[in-house]
Amino acid sequence: MANRVQRPHEEAEFEFILARADVPVLAYFHGVWPKAAAACKEMDVLVREVADVYQGRLIVVRADIARCPGPVRRYGVTGAPSFVLIDRTEAIAAGNGPMSRTALGEFLDAHL
């Protein structure tokens, strides 16, 4: 499977992805500090799977909290991992903390 998760290196790139999206965007905010790193590493595998399963219905973006401070503030991200489902730059759903495959699927299916 190809890696369908977009990884912006800076805030402007994140904003560009949102502006061009013609389907909802799942923004997965991750952190690299020790307490968040382990949980985020576990979620990385699941996020890649979600990008494959929901291909065509969803764009998945893995954003570093430190590199995207504007979206972090705008969408109320308070920790990592965090998920924000965005449609036309507006948050339509959000979740904090690690999720199981089932929970993340239910979260997406409820809002797509």
Disulfide bonds with the S-S distance in Angstrom:
none
